Each structure stands twice: as C-alpha cells, then as structure tokens.
Amino acid sequence: MSFRRRLLLVMLAVLVVAQLGTAMATLDTIRRDVLHKGSREIDVALDVSRRLLAERGHHLRDNVAVLASDYGFRAAVATQDTNTLSSVLLNHGERAGADMVLLTDPEGRILAGSHQAVGTEMPFRALWEKAGSHDSAVGVVLQDGVPYQMVLMPVRAPGLIGWVGMGFMLDDQLAHELGALTRLSVSFLVDEPGRNDTQPTFVAGALQPAPVSVLNAFRDALMQGRFIDHSDMEQMTDTLARAMQLQGDDSGRTWVIIQHGRSDLLAVYDALSWQLLWIFAAMLVLTAIVAALIARSMTRPLLRLVASARRIGRGERLSALDHGRHREIGLLADTLMGMQDDIDQREQRLMYQSRHDRLTGLANRDSAQQDIADTLERGTPFTLLRLSIVGFRQINDTFGYTVGDEVLRMLAQRLEELALPGQRTYRLGGDEFLLILPGEGLAPQDIVTLHAQLSRPVEHEHSPIALTLIVGEVSYPEHGVSADLLLRCAEIAMDRARHGHTRHMRYETGQDEQHQRRLALARDLGTAVEQDQLTMVYQPKILAASGEVMGFEALMRWRHPGFGFVPPDEFIALAEQSGRITQLTQWMLRTVCRQIDLWAQQGEVVSVAVNLSAHDVMDITLPERIHLLLQDYQLGPERLRLEVTESALIQDPALAQANLIALRKAGLHIAVDDYGTGYSSLSQLKRLPVQELKIDKSFILKLDHDSEDRIIVRSTIELAHSLGLSVVAEGVETDASQALLLAMGCDVLQGYLISRPLPSDQVIDWMTQYRKGDTTTRRAHG
C-alpha cells in the first residue's frame, strides 16, 4: 500500500473515530436524558393516579355517610327488613355510581348486598377491622378476583347497629380515564393465588389485549419487586414502566401499572441520530477530499526521495536530490545524502572486517579461500604452510586469555616480518595461521629459518613463554586443485606433525585416507554399541607365588564392518576426543557386571578389572553409576576392580583423588595401570587410595636380557611394597621373565605366557584346563 493511501486512510480513520466518539457520547447523553424525563413523567402519572383514586374514595365516602345518617335507612336496619334494605342499598348505590354495595350487622354478617349472599360473613375482614379501629375505612378489595375501591362506614341509632359499604370497580373505563388524564398507558392487574398460576386473574386497561406471555412476564417481574421503586424498560412491550401496589393480602395483589412507549420516548433521539448520521457522512466526504489533496502534496516529494533511496540501495551514487520547496522534506533529503556517505564508509569497514581478523589484523579464512581460488584460476604453482602453536590451550589456562591474545598478535607480527618473497599471511582461527608462498615446495633451509624466527620465546613480565610451532605443507598442483582440498590436506599434514612430535610435515599421498578413516571411526563409534560391534575379552592374572588364578582383566575389542579389527589404542583415543568415552565406559561396565553374574551362576566366582580413561576418572557421576550397576546385578564391590592410568591421575589430581576416595570407600579395589610411562611418582601415589601398581609391559618384555629394565622393575617393586602396594607385571611372555619377577617379589603376573585374552564363553573351560594342568607348577611355586 502506498504512503499516500496510508496517509489518507489515517486521516479518515482519525475523523471517523473522533466523529463516532462525539456522536456516541451525544446520543448516549440524549438517550439517558430522555429516559430520565420519561421516568419523571411516569412518577407524575402515578401520583396523579393516586390522587384521583383518593378523590373518588372521598366522594364515595360522602355518599356512604349520607346513607348511613338517613333516618329511614337506620330504621330499616334496626328492624332488619331485608327487602327494604336491599331496595334502599341498590337505589342509593346506583345514584352514587357504585358497582358494589353491602350491609352487615355489628358482627359482620351480611344483611343485604349486591354481590354477597345474605347471612354470610363479611368477605373483607381487613377493611372491616380497619373501619372498626378508625370508625370508617377506604381501600381496594377483591371480590371474585375483581378489584374494587371500597368504603365501609358504621350505622348508629345511636349505638352501632350495622356496617354499610359501597365500592366502584377498577375497570377499563377508570384505566382509560387515568390514561387520558396522564397521556400514558394505565392498566390494573390482579394476581389471585390459587386461582390460576399461568396468568393473572384480572387485567384492565392498556394491557388487556396483551398476550398471556407478556402478562406473565409482568406478573413475575412485579412479584420479584421490579417496576416498584423506579421505572424500568420492559422488553416484551418495549415500554418504560412503573407500578404501584394498591392492595395485597392473602386474597391476592392488585397493581396499577403506568407505561410510556419507547417509540414515543425516543422519537427525538431517533431524529437526532439521523441528523448526526448525515452530518457525519458529509464531514467524511469533505475530509476525504481535503485529505487526498494534502496527501498528494506531501507524498510527491517523498515518492521522489523513495525512488532516490532505492537507487542508493542498488549501489548508485547520487550527487544531489530534488526535494521541492518543503523545508522538512529538504531536511530528509540532506539526511538521505548523509546516509549515503555513511553507508559507503560502513560498507568499506564491513568489507574490511569480513576479510580480516579482529585480533591480529591479518586476512582471515574467507580471504584465504578467495585468494587461493584466484591463484588457482591463474594456474601458477604455489605452496600453503599451515601453522599451529603446540600447547596453546595451556598458555591460556596458565597465563590467561589476555596473554594468549598477546602471543597470537606477536606471532602474527613475526609472520608478517618474514623475509619470504611473495608471501601472503592469514589467520584461520584459534591458534592456526596460513602462509601462501609462490613455487612448489619450501627449501629445508627456509623451514629452519622460519622456525627460528617464529619460535622465539615471548616475554611476559620478565618471564619468557616458549613457543613450539608445527607446520603442515602442501603444494599446488601436486596435492590438489581446489581451495578446500588444499586446506584440508594442509590440516592433515599439520595434524600428522602434531601426533608425530615433529615440527614440519609435508603432505603425502594416502594421509587423507588415514584422516578419513579416523573421521569415519569417530562417526561410527556412536552406533558401535547399538549394532553389537563391540565385544569384551578377558586376560587371566595369576598369583606369582602360587600360580592360582586371582582374576581377569577385561579388554574391549571393536570389529568394524568396513575396516575390520580396530586397535583399542586407536578407537579409545578417538572416543576420548569425540566425547563418546562415557557411552563406551557405561557399556563396558554393564557388560562386565553381567558377565561376572553369568559366571557366578555357572559356579565360578571371579573378580574382573576394567580400565578407566582420564575422562572417566574426572566424571563425578562415576561412583554413583558403578554403585547402581553393582546393585542391579547383586555383586559385591570386591568382584569389580578398577585400573586407571598415570595420565588420568595427573590431569586434575584433586578431582581424581576425590572420585577415587569415593570409589575406595565403596569397597572397590583400585590399581594404577601402565606405571612407569607417565610422570607420577610413588610419593604422589601415596596420597591416592590405590592398592596396586601395574608395571607397564615395555619394562617386562626385555626383562631377561636388559639390565636397566631389571633395575627399574626391582626398584619399583621394592618401593611399592614399602608403601603397602601390591605389584602386577603385565607382558610376561617367557619363563625367564616369570622366574625373575618371582625372585624380585612381584605379586601378580599377566601376559601371553599365562594366556592370551579370551572370549567370555572360553573363560570357564580355560580355568578348568588350567587347574588340571598347572597343579605341579603351582606346587613348585608354593
């Protein structure tokens, strides 16, 4: 939608809201005033009706008083001449305009009457009692469900000889007289209990032709108290109504109802509503015309500015903008021109930032890929050198990230200061950098010079920080014809240099396949457990002194469906690097515990040692997980032994010590595996809750003909025993090695001389055969 149309719609919307608000407020005020006026008119009509009924009552009372004082009438009453009394009552009542007459004796029995049988009791007891208290009474009574205004007076001669009464009916004629006097609708309504529950028993006046449903609604509303205290709208008759109760006792209730028609009340309101509607329509048309003219004059220069802004957005450079004579539009045009300059500067800045590293100011990975692609298009040979700092994470952890950033900036500066012809320098991210050099390959002397210039220590607070760099080298076109392939080959060469502990490695054909193998193995480790590719084998351990089997060591094996057998050292390292070691450890622990339980069901109670990685030892959930597994299989802690490597103990000694103490308190036996290949000492181990040392097989394999290994092994056994630790020698493959270890006091032996690792289903058979065939050997050891 265009700006002009939106502006026009906004202006019209404002007008519509304002006009509607004003009209609704005005009409609501008028409506409330009209209804209030109608309520006042009804109140006046009720007051007039009340006064008229009172005047009729006084007039009737005067007529009754004349009759009660007539000598002949009193004489007839005294003699109780029934025929004379009836004739006199009817004649006098006719002259007075009464609709009902009656005469009773002092006790209230009918002597004569127009509607009551002679000898019956006075039907209007409440009125009679009131007359006895006040010497006369005027009120509304019900006779056969019909309302009458009744006057009752005593007849004295001189004492009380009877009661005479006259009344006129509250009928249609009276209702019409009241309606004509008040100019409103007047009705009389009687509800007599026990006669008819579906409709009132008597209706006179304006409501007489109304349907039964309307009459019932009025009766129910009156019974609930509506229309009594104030006027209210009655929906079925569409009138404003109010009622006054004229009579109410056990015989029934009589109301007079005043109604004011809604159409009469709101005639002025309706007329004014139409007038306001026409005014509103005229104002809307006029405003639409004015708003269209204003919108047109405002939007023309704005549309020109919009077109100019679009040209700027497409990258066009504008020298000036036509904004007409509007001052505000001119200010907007000047702002747009300033924005054009700001956009140019910001684009240049963003372009620079997108192609350069913030920390070092060197070109970044995107620049490197683009420059490599450009060089490939030219077809000229070139060489990539991918560099990384060995142990950069330790620099951050030891000295802090600020010092680490300073090291990266210093290295970037040294790279730019290299005197290599035609070089281009980039930072790929982290601690990795890239050099692009012309030519196919780098001379050995250049490599030596490069390392000498880049590996100089970095001074920090008068303390030098040593730098060790590794370099991966690839060349075009020898090693690839795409930027991604060359960068990946350089990364592989650098990774080979890192694992080979060398400073420089040039990519060789086939290294990519090895790298792809590692990636595939790391990826497939996640499904190895679900697809039952992993198995456990068990290598026996015997007591050196007696030759008895004291347990087994559980070893994990992986047969990959594509690569076949994968060495444990390879996939365990990959599991630690990829974060899947916890999954493998949990599977191994559960598998071993299940196997121990199966062997126990077959009559062989054995203990099994499992190897834990450095990640496992640092896992604070390990003690709880092992405890739950032992509970699941109802195994004692002595049935499961744990072996941890020296490297696992020195990564975080405090955390390792806390976890090992928790495991030891749970009753598990803990051994240090591959002792002698790490950096720990017996003094460090003394603080850890370990009970056993396993001497690495590299010291055992040549024990029978290497005097230095014999010295190391003997010293280790003696020192371990002095600390109360037992010693296990792994890698025992010759009788000579076994004899030497026995003479040195080694406690446990493990190796191919005893047995190779066995599948779980061969363990019990091996133990049976070993016990049968090794009795003599174990006796000799004893």
C-alpha positions in Angstrom: 0.0 0.0 0.0 1.4 3.4 -1.0 2.3 6.1 1.5 -0.3 8.4 0.1 -3.1 5.9 0.6 -1.9 5.1 4.1 -1.8 8.8 5.0 -5.3 9.3 3.5 -6.6 6.3 5.5 -5.0 7.5 8.7 -6.7 10.9 8.4 -10.0 9.4 7.6 -9.6 7.0 10.5 -8.9 9.8 12.9 -12.0 11.6 11.7 -14.2 8.5 11.9 -13.0 7.8 15.4 -13.5 11.4 16.5 -17.0 11.7 14.9 -18.1 8.4 16.2 -16.9 9.2 19.7 -18.6 12.5 19.7 -21.9 11.1 18.2 -22.0 8.2 20.6 -21.3 10.5 23.6 -24.0 12.9 22.4 -26.6 10.3 21.7 -25.9 8.5 24.9 -26.5 11.7 26.9 -29.7 12.4 25.0 -30.9 8.9 25.5 -30.3 9.0 29.2 -31.9 12.4 29.4 -35.0 11.1 27.5 -35.3 8.1 29.7 -34.9 10.2 32.8 -37.6 12.5 31.5 -39.9 9.5 30.8 -39.3 8.2 34.4 -40.3 11.6 35.8 -43.5 11.6 33.7 -44.4 8.1 34.9 -43.8 9.2 38.5 -46.1 12.2 38.0 -48.7 9.8 36.4 -48.5 7.5 39.4 -49.0 10.5 41.7 -52.0 11.7 39.6 -53.5 8.2 39.7 -53.0 8.0 43.5 -54.7 11.4 43.9 -57.6 10.5 41.6 -58.3 7.3 43.4 -58.2 9.2 46.7 -60.7 11.8 45.4 -63.0 9.0 44.2 -62.8 7.4 47.6 -63.7 10.7 49.4 -66.6 11.2 47.1 -67.9 7.7 47.7 -67.3 8.1 51.4 -69.6 11.2 51.4 -72.3 9.2 49.7 -72.0 6.4 52.2 -72.1 8.8 55.0 -75.4 10.3 53.7 -76.9 6.9 53.5 -75.7 5.9 57.0 -77.3 9.0 58.5 -80.6 8.6 56.8 -83.4 8.0 59.5 -85.5 5.7 57.3 -82.4 3.6 56.4 -81.4 3.3 60.1 -84.9 2.3 61.0 -84.9 -0.4 58.3 -81.5 -1.6 59.6 -82.8 -1.7 63.2 -85.8 -3.8 62.1 -83.6 -5.8 59.7 -86.2 -5.5 57.0 -84.3 -7.4 54.3 -86.4 -6.4 51.3 -86.4 -2.8 52.2 -82.7 -2.8 52.9 -81.8 -4.4 49.6 -84.0 -1.9 47.7 -82.5 1.1 49.5 -78.9 -0.1 49.1 -79.3 -0.7 45.4 -81.1 2.6 44.7 -78.6 4.6 46.7 -75.7 2.8 45.2 -77.0 3.4 41.7 -77.4 7.1 42.4 -73.8 7.2 43.8 -72.4 5.3 40.8 -71.2 2.4 43.0 -70.6 -1.0 41.4 -70.9 -2.9 44.7 -72.9 -2.3 47.9 -73.3 -4.3 51.1 -74.8 -4.1 54.7 -73.8 -6.2 57.7 -74.9 -6.4 61.3 -72.5 -5.4 64.0 -70.9 -8.9 64.0 -70.1 -8.7 60.2 -72.9 -11.0 58.8 -74.3 -9.8 55.5 -77.9 -8.4 55.8 -78.1 -7.2 52.2 -75.7 -6.8 49.3 -75.2 -6.7 45.5 -72.5 -9.4 45.4 -72.8 -11.3 48.7 -75.4 -13.8 50.0 -77.4 -12.8 53.0 -76.2 -14.4 56.2 -72.6 -14.9 55.0 -69.6 -13.4 56.7 -68.1 -10.1 55.8 -65.5 -11.0 53.0 -63.3 -8.0 53.6 -62.1 -8.7 57.1 -59.0 -6.5 56.9 -61.1 -3.5 55.7 -63.8 -4.2 58.4 -61.2 -4.4 61.2 -59.6 -1.1 59.9 -63.1 0.5 60.0 -63.7 -0.7 63.5 -60.5 0.9 64.6 -60.9 4.2 62.8 -64.8 4.5 62.6 -64.5 4.2 58.8 -62.2 2.7 56.1 -61.3 3.2 52.4 -59.3 0.6 50.4 -59.0 -1.7 47.5 -60.6 -5.1 47.9 -61.0 -8.2 45.7 -64.4 -9.6 45.0 -64.3 -12.8 42.9 -60.9 -11.7 41.6 -62.1 -8.3 40.6 -60.6 -5.2 42.3 -62.9 -2.6 43.9 -62.2 0.7 45.7 -64.4 0.1 48.8 -65.7 2.5 51.5 -67.0 1.0 54.8 -68.8 3.0 57.5 -70.8 2.2 60.7 -74.6 2.7 61.0 -75.6 4.1 64.5 -79.0 4.6 66.1 -77.4 5.9 68.4 -75.4 2.7 69.1 -73.8 0.5 66.4 -76.5 -1.4 64.5 -74.6 -2.3 61.4 -72.0 -1.5 58.7 -72.7 -0.2 55.2 -70.3 -0.2 52.3 -70.0 0.9 48.7 -67.3 0.4 46.0 -66.6 1.0 42.4 -64.7 -1.3 40.1 -61.1 -0.6 38.9 -62.1 -1.4 35.3 -61.2 -0.4 31.8 -63.2 2.9 32.0 -61.2 4.0 35.0 -57.9 3.0 33.4 -58.8 4.9 30.2 -59.8 8.0 32.3 -56.4 7.9 34.0 -54.6 7.3 30.7 -56.4 10.3 29.1 -55.5 12.4 32.1 -51.8 11.4 32.2 -51.4 10.8 28.4 -49.8 7.5 29.3 -50.9 3.8 29.3 -52.6 2.8 32.5 -53.5 -0.8 33.5 -54.9 -2.6 36.5 -53.5 -6.2 37.1 -54.7 -8.6 39.8 -52.9 -11.8 40.8 -55.1 -14.0 43.0 -53.2 -17.1 44.4 -54.8 -20.4 44.0 -57.0 -19.4 41.1 -54.7 -19.7 38.0 -50.9 -20.0 38.1 -50.4 -19.4 34.4 -51.8 -15.9 34.1 -53.2 -13.0 36.2 -56.9 -13.4 37.2 -57.8 -9.8 36.2 -56.5 -7.3 33.7 -58.0 -4.0 32.8 -56.7 -1.0 30.7 -53.9 -0.9 28.2 -52.6 -4.4 29.0 -55.9 -6.2 28.5 -55.3 -7.2 24.9 -51.7 -8.2 25.6 -50.7 -11.9 25.1 -50.5 -14.2 28.1 -46.7 -14.3 27.9 -46.5 -10.5 28.3 -48.9 -10.7 31.3 -47.0 -13.5 32.9 -43.7 -11.6 32.4 -45.2 -8.5 34.1 -46.6 -10.6 36.9 -43.3 -12.4 37.6 -41.4 -9.1 37.4 -43.8 -7.5 39.9 -43.6 -10.5 42.2 -39.8 -10.0 42.2 -40.0 -6.3 43.1 -39.3 -4.8 39.7 -41.0 -1.6 38.5 -42.0 -0.8 42.1 -39.2 1.6 43.3 -38.2 3.0 39.9 -39.0 2.9 36.3 -37.5 0.2 34.1 -37.6 -0.9 30.5 -39.9 -3.9 29.7 -38.5 -5.7 26.7 -41.6 -7.6 25.6 -43.8 -4.5 25.3 -40.9 -2.1 24.5 -42.1 0.4 27.2 -40.7 2.2 30.2 -42.9 1.0 33.0 -43.5 1.5 36.7 -46.2 0.0 39.1 -47.8 0.8 42.4 -49.4 -1.9 44.6 -52.9 -0.9 45.6 -53.8 -3.9 47.6 -52.0 -7.0 48.9 -53.1 -9.7 51.3 -53.9 -13.4 51.4 -56.6 -12.9 48.8 -54.2 -11.6 46.2 -52.4 -8.5 45.0 -53.6 -5.5 42.9 -51.3 -3.2 41.0 -51.8 -0.1 38.9 -49.2 -0.1 36.0 -48.1 3.1 34.1 -46.3 2.6 30.8 -44.6 5.0 28.4 -44.0 3.7 24.9 -40.3 3.5 23.8 -41.1 4.9 20.3 -42.7 8.0 21.8 -39.9 8.4 24.3 -37.1 8.1 21.8 -38.7 9.9 18.8 -36.4 12.9 19.4 -33.5 10.6 19.9 -34.1 8.8 16.6 -34.5 12.0 14.7 -31.3 13.4 16.1 -29.5 10.1 15.3 -30.4 10.5 11.6 -29.3 14.1 11.6 -25.9 13.2 13.1 -25.5 10.4 10.5 -26.0 12.9 7.7 -23.6 15.3 9.3 -21.1 12.5 9.7 -21.4 11.4 6.1 -20.9 15.0 4.9 -17.9 15.5 7.1 -16.4 12.2 5.9 -16.7 13.2 2.2 -15.3 16.7 2.8 -12.4 15.3 4.9 -11.6 12.7 2.3 -11.3 15.4 -0.4 -9.1 17.6 1.8 -7.0 14.6 3.0 -6.5 13.5 -0.6 -5.2 16.9 -1.6 -2.9 17.1 1.5 -1.6 13.6 1.0 -0.9 14.3 -2.7 1.1 17.5 -1.8 3.1 15.6 0.9 3.8 12.4 -0.9 5.0 13.7 -4.2 8.4 14.8 -2.9 8.5 11.8 -0.6 8.0 9.4 -3.5 10.9 11.1 -5.3 13.0 10.5 -2.2 11.9 6.9 -2.1 13.0 6.4 -5.7 16.3 8.0 -4.8 16.7 5.8 -1.7 16.1 2.7 -3.9 18.8 3.9 -6.3 21.2 4.3 -3.4 20.2 0.9 -2.2 21.2 -0.5 -5.6 24.6 1.0 -5.2 24.2 4.1 -7.4 26.0 7.2 -6.3 23.8 10.4 -6.3 25.2 13.9 -6.3 22.0 15.7 -5.3 18.3 15.2 -4.5 15.3 17.3 -5.7 13.1 17.9 -2.7 10.9 20.8 -3.8 10.1 23.7 -1.5 9.3 21.7 1.6 11.7 22.5 4.4 11.1 19.2 6.3 11.4 17.2 3.0 14.7 19.1 2.4 16.0 18.1 5.8 15.1 14.5 4.9 16.9 14.8 1.6 20.0 16.1 3.3 19.8 13.2 5.8 19.5 10.7 3.0 22.6 12.1 1.3 24.4 11.9 4.6 23.2 8.3 5.0 24.6 7.5 1.5 28.1 8.6 2.7 27.7 6.6 6.0 26.6 3.5 4.0 29.7 3.8 1.8 32.0 4.1 4.8 30.2 1.3 6.7 30.4 -1.0 3.7 34.1 -0.4 3.4 34.5 -1.0 7.1 32.4 -4.2 7.0 34.2 -5.4 3.9 37.5 -5.0 5.7 36.2 -6.7 8.9 34.7 -9.5 6.9 38.1 -10.2 5.2 40.4 -9.6 8.2 40.9 -10.9 11.7 40.0 -8.5 14.5 42.7 -9.6 16.9 45.7 -9.7 14.7 44.7 -7.6 11.7 45.7 -10.4 9.3 43.5 -11.5 6.5 41.0 -14.3 7.7 39.9 -17.7 6.4 37.4 -16.2 3.9 40.2 -14.1 2.4 42.5 -17.1 2.3 39.9 -19.2 0.4 39.2 -16.4 -2.1 42.9 -15.7 -2.7 43.7 -19.4 -3.1 40.8 -19.7 -5.6 42.1 -16.6 -7.5 45.6 -18.1 -7.6 44.2 -21.4 -8.9 42.5 -19.6 -11.7 45.8 -18.2 -12.8 47.3 -21.7 -12.8 50.6 -20.6 -11.2 52.2 -23.1 -8.7 52.1 -22.2 -5.0 52.7 -23.6 -1.6 50.5 -23.5 1.6 52.0 -23.6 5.0 49.5 -24.2 7.8 50.9 -23.4 11.3 49.7 -24.0 14.8 51.0 -23.4 18.3 51.6 -26.6 20.3 50.1 -26.3 23.8 48.4 -23.0 23.2 45.5 -24.1 25.4 47.9 -24.5 28.3 49.2 -20.9 27.7 45.6 -19.6 28.1 44.9 -21.8 31.1 48.2 -20.8 32.8 48.6 -17.1 31.9 45.1 -16.1 31.0 43.4 -15.2 27.7 44.8 -11.7 27.7 48.3 -13.1 27.5 47.2 -15.7 25.0 45.9 -12.9 22.7 49.2 -11.1 23.1 51.0 -14.3 22.0 48.8 -14.5 18.9 49.4 -10.8 18.0 53.2 -11.3 18.4 53.2 -14.4 16.2 51.1 -12.5 13.6 53.7 -9.7 13.6 56.5 -12.2 13.2 54.8 -13.8 10.3 54.4 -10.5 8.5 58.1 -9.7 9.1 59.3 -12.9 7.4 61.6 -12.2 4.5 60.0 -14.8 2.2 59.4 -13.5 -1.3 55.7 -13.1 -2.4 54.2 -14.4 0.9 50.7 -13.7 2.0 49.7 -14.2 5.6 46.3 -15.2 7.2 44.8 -16.2 10.5 42.4 -19.1 10.0 41.1 -19.1 13.6 42.2 -20.0 17.1 46.0 -20.6 17.1 46.1 -21.5 13.4 47.8 -19.4 10.7 48.4 -19.8 7.0 51.1 -18.7 4.6 50.7 -18.7 0.8 54.1 -18.8 -1.0 54.9 -18.9 -4.7 56.6 -22.1 -6.0 56.2 -25.8 -5.4 57.6 -26.5 -2.0 59.9 -24.9 0.6 63.6 -25.4 0.8 64.9 -27.1 4.0 66.9 -24.0 4.9 63.8 -21.9 4.6 62.0 -24.2 7.0 64.8 -23.9 9.6 64.8 -20.1 9.2 61.0 -20.0 9.6 61.0 -22.0 12.8 64.0 -20.0 14.2 62.2 -16.7 13.6 58.8 -17.7 14.8 59.6 -19.9 17.8 61.5 -17.2 19.8 60.1 -17.0 23.4 57.5 -14.3 24.1 58.4 -12.1 27.1 55.7 -11.7 29.7 56.5 -9.8 32.9 60.2 -10.7 32.5 59.3 -14.4 32.2 59.7 -16.0 28.7 56.9 -18.0 27.3 58.3 -20.7 25.0 56.6 -21.3 21.6 56.6 -24.5 19.7 55.2 -24.4 16.2 54.1 -27.2 13.9 53.8 -26.7 10.2 51.8 -28.7 7.6 52.9 -28.1 3.9 51.0 -28.7 0.7 51.6 -27.6 -2.9 49.6 -26.9 -6.0 49.2 -28.7 -8.3 50.8 -31.7 -6.7 48.3 -32.1 -3.8 45.0 -30.7 -5.1 43.3 -28.4 -7.5 40.7 -26.8 -5.1 41.0 -24.4 -2.1 39.0 -26.7 0.2 41.1 -29.8 -0.7 44.4 -28.0 -0.3 43.4 -26.5 3.1 42.3 -30.0 4.3 45.5 -31.6 3.1 47.5 -28.9 4.9 45.4 -29.6 8.1 46.1 -33.3 7.8 49.8 -32.7 7.4 49.8 -30.4 10.4 47.9 -33.0 12.4 50.4 -35.6 11.4 53.2 -33.4 12.6 51.5 -32.9 15.9 51.0 -36.6 16.5 54.4 -37.4 15.2 56.1 -34.9 17.5 57.9 -33.2 14.6 57.9 -29.5 13.7 57.3 -29.9 10.0 55.4 -32.3 7.8 54.8 -32.2 4.1 51.6 -33.9 2.9 52.0 -37.3 1.4 49.5 -39.2 -0.7 47.5 -41.6 1.4 47.4 -39.4 4.5 44.0 -38.1 3.5 42.7 -41.7 3.6 44.1 -42.1 7.1 42.4 -38.9 8.1 39.1 -40.1 6.5 39.5 -43.4 8.4 39.8 -41.5 11.7 36.7 -39.4 10.9 34.7 -42.5 9.9 35.7 -44.3 13.0 34.9 -41.4 15.2 31.5 -41.1 13.5 30.7 -44.9 13.7 31.6 -45.1 17.4 28.1 -43.8 18.1 26.4 -46.8 16.5 29.0 -49.4 17.5 27.2 -50.2 20.8 23.7 -50.3 19.3 24.9 -52.6 16.4 26.8 -55.1 18.7 30.1 -54.4 17.1 31.9 -54.2 20.4 32.9 -57.2 22.5 34.9 -57.9 25.7 37.8 -60.3 26.1 39.3 -61.4 29.4 43.0 -62.0 30.1 43.8 -64.0 33.2 46.0 -62.8 36.1 47.7 -65.3 38.4 49.5 -65.0 41.8 53.2 -65.2 41.2 53.9 -67.2 44.3 51.2 -69.9 44.0 50.2 -69.8 40.4 46.5 -69.5 41.3 44.1 -67.6 39.2 43.3 -64.4 41.0 41.1 -62.7 38.4 40.9 -61.3 34.9 41.4 -58.0 33.1 38.6 -57.0 30.8 39.7 -55.6 27.4 37.4 -54.0 24.8 37.6 -55.1 21.1 35.9 -53.5 18.1 35.4 -55.2 14.8 34.2 -52.5 12.3 32.0 -53.7 9.4 34.2 -51.8 6.9 37.6 -51.5 8.5 37.7 -54.8 10.3 39.6 -55.1 13.6 40.3 -51.6 15.1 43.1 -51.5 17.7 41.9 -50.4 21.1 44.6 -47.6 21.4 43.1 -46.1 18.2 39.4 -46.1 18.9 39.8 -45.4 22.7 41.7 -42.2 21.8 39.0 -41.3 19.2 36.3 -41.9 21.8 38.0 -39.5 24.2 38.4 -36.9 21.5 34.9 -37.1 20.3 33.2 -37.2 23.7 31.9 -40.8 23.3 34.1 -42.3 26.0 31.3 -42.1 28.7 29.0 -44.2 26.5 31.7 -46.8 25.9 32.6 -47.0 29.6 29.0 -47.4 30.6 28.5 -50.2 28.1 31.8 -51.9 29.3 30.8 -51.7 33.0 27.4 -53.1 32.4 28.7 -55.9 30.1 31.4 -56.9 32.6 29.0 -56.9 35.5 26.5 -59.0 33.6 29.3 -61.5 32.6 30.5 -61.8 36.3 26.9 -62.6 37.3 26.6 -65.2 34.5 29.9 -66.9 35.6 28.7 -66.9 39.2 25.5 -68.7 38.0 27.8 -71.3 36.4 29.8 -71.8 39.7 32.8 -69.6 39.1 33.2 -66.6 41.4 35.9 -64.4 39.9 36.9 -60.7 40.0 37.4 -58.7 36.9 39.4 -55.5 36.4 38.3 -52.8 34.0 40.3 -49.9 32.6 39.1 -46.3 33.1 40.1 -43.4 30.9 41.1 -40.0 32.1 37.7 -38.6 31.3 36.1 -41.4 33.4 38.2 -40.6 36.4 37.2 -36.9 36.2 33.5 -37.8 35.9 31.9 -37.0 39.3 28.9 -39.3 38.5 31.2 -42.4 38.1 30.9 -43.6 41.8 27.1 -43.5 41.7 26.9 -45.2 38.3 29.1 -48.1 39.4 27.2 -48.4 42.7 23.9 -48.7 40.8 25.3 -51.4 38.4 26.6 -53.5 41.3 23.1 -53.2 42.9 21.4 -54.3 39.6 23.5 -57.5 39.4 23.8 -58.0 43.2 27.6 -58.0 43.1 29.9 -57.3 45.9 32.5 -54.4 45.4 35.3 -57.0 45.5 34.1 -58.5 42.3 34.9 -55.4 40.2 38.4 -53.9 40.1 39.3 -50.5 38.6 42.5 -49.7 36.7 43.5 -46.1 36.0 46.4 -44.7 34.0 49.0 -42.3 35.4 47.9 -39.6 32.8 44.4 -39.8 34.3 45.8 -39.1 37.8 47.9 -36.0 36.9 45.4 -34.1 34.8 43.4 -32.9 37.8 44.9 -34.6 40.9 42.3 -33.0 43.3 39.3 -34.2 41.4 40.8 -37.6 40.7 41.6 -38.0 44.4 38.0 -37.1 45.4 36.5 -39.6 42.9 38.9 -42.4 43.8 38.4 -41.9 47.5 34.6 -42.2 46.9 35.1 -45.5 45.0 37.5 -46.8 47.6 35.0 -46.1 50.4 32.5 -48.1 48.4 34.9 -51.1 48.7 36.3 -51.2 45.2 40.0 -52.2 44.5 41.9 -49.6 42.6 45.1 -50.1 40.6 47.5 -47.7 38.7 47.9 -49.1 35.2 50.9 -48.7 32.8 53.1 -47.4 35.7 56.4 -46.0 34.6 55.3 -44.5 31.3 53.9 -41.3 32.8 55.1 -38.6 35.2 53.7 -39.6 38.5 55.9 -40.6 41.5 55.4 -43.0 44.4 55.2 -40.0 46.7 52.2 -38.7 44.6 50.6 -42.2 44.6 50.9 -42.3 48.4 48.2 -39.7 48.7 45.8 -41.6 46.5 43.6 -44.5 47.7 45.3 -47.1 45.4 46.2 -50.7 46.4 48.1 -51.9 43.4 50.6 -50.9 40.7 50.8 -52.5 37.2 54.3 -52.2 35.7 54.0 -51.4 32.0 54.8 -54.2 29.7 57.5 -52.2 28.0 59.7 -52.9 31.0 58.8 -56.6 31.2 59.2 -57.7 27.6 63.0 -57.4 27.6 63.5 -58.1 31.3 65.5 -61.3 30.8 68.3 -59.6 28.8 68.1 -55.8 29.6 69.8 -55.0 32.9 68.4 -51.4 33.0 64.8 -52.7 32.9 65.6 -55.2 35.6 66.9 -52.4 37.9 63.8 -50.3 37.2 61.4 -53.2 37.9 63.2 -54.3 41.0 63.3 -50.7 42.4 59.6 -50.2 41.6 58.6 -53.5 43.4 60.6 -52.7 46.5 59.3 -49.1 46.7 55.7 -50.2 46.1 55.9 -52.9 48.8 57.4 -50.3 51.2 54.2 -48.3 50.6 52.0 -51.3 51.2 51.1 -51.7 47.5 50.9 -54.9 45.6 52.6 -55.2 42.1 51.3 -56.6 38.9 53.6 -57.3 36.0 51.9 -57.3 32.5 53.5 -58.5 29.4 55.0 -61.7 30.8 55.8 -63.9 27.8 58.9 -66.0 28.8 59.7 -68.4 31.6 62.9 -66.4 32.3 60.8 -63.2 32.8 58.5 -65.1 35.1 61.4 -66.5 37.2 63.0 -63.1 37.5 59.7 -61.5 38.6 59.1 -64.2 41.1 62.7 -63.7 42.5 62.0 -59.9 42.8 58.9 -60.5 44.8 56.3 -59.5 42.2 52.8 -60.3 43.4 50.8 -60.9 40.2 51.7 -62.0 36.7 49.8 -61.3 33.4 50.8 -62.0 29.9 50.8 -64.4 26.9 52.9 -66.9 28.9 49.8 -67.4 31.1 47.1 -66.9 28.4 46.1 -64.6 25.6 42.8 -62.6 26.1 39.9 -65.0 26.0 36.3 -64.6 24.7 33.8 -64.8 27.6 32.5 -68.2 26.5 36.0 -69.8 26.7 36.9 -68.5 30.2 35.4 -71.3 32.3 36.9 -74.0 30.1 40.3 -72.3 30.3 40.1 -72.2 34.1 39.2 -75.9 34.2 42.1 -76.9 32.0 44.5 -74.6 33.8 43.7 -76.0 37.2 44.1 -79.6 35.9 47.4 -78.9 34.0 49.1 -76.5 36.3 48.9 -78.3 39.6 52.6 -79.2 39.5 53.6 -75.7 38.6 51.6 -74.1 41.4 53.0 -76.6 43.9 56.6 -75.7 42.8 55.7 -72.0 43.2 54.4 -72.8 46.7 
